[in-house]
């Protein structure tokens, strides 16, 4: 599989670009995010890639960052989400914005993307949050380092991110609680 291509930008299309690398012109489908970051024709550029194999075609997708590539690959792993819709999501939401929507459980943010309805948005939230091992909303804030440490400790004990998320969701604690106390309370829920 092709991990990335580095070469000279040789032209653009409505939905992608041509990248000349090693004397070969590769046609890549790209998100609006990547196209906006792409240099002018003749400039060297590196694109992280994903090759999608179908019965009747080989499609190459290019991304300006590895984070965007990982988001795209995560999206196409969700049942019912194909490369075209995943590329629309990557065009509408930067990798950071997509992660924030997943962490916050923001169905409205995801369903604002053309081609994503409420049902698909819920499926993406359910499947991707687990696959990408994203923290709960409370862990994202800088003030909850203790909660992040408790989560890490529980995962190191062998519990899945989903089990940890559920246990911490059922545990009553405050920001002043010690990490050990939060872990003990979560273990009672898990036990």
BELKATA-V264278 format. One line per field, one symbol per residue. ss: DSSP state (h for helix, s for strand, l for the rest). A space follows every 10 residues. Layout:
ss = ???
This chain:
ss = lllsssssss sssllsssss sllsssssss lhhhhhhlll lllsssssss sssllllsss sssllhhhhh hhhhhhllll llhhhhhhhh hhllhhhhhh hhhhllhhhh hllllllhhh hhhhhhhhhh hlllllhhhh lhhhhhhhhh hhhhhhllll hhhhhhhhhh llllllllhh hhhhhhhhhh l
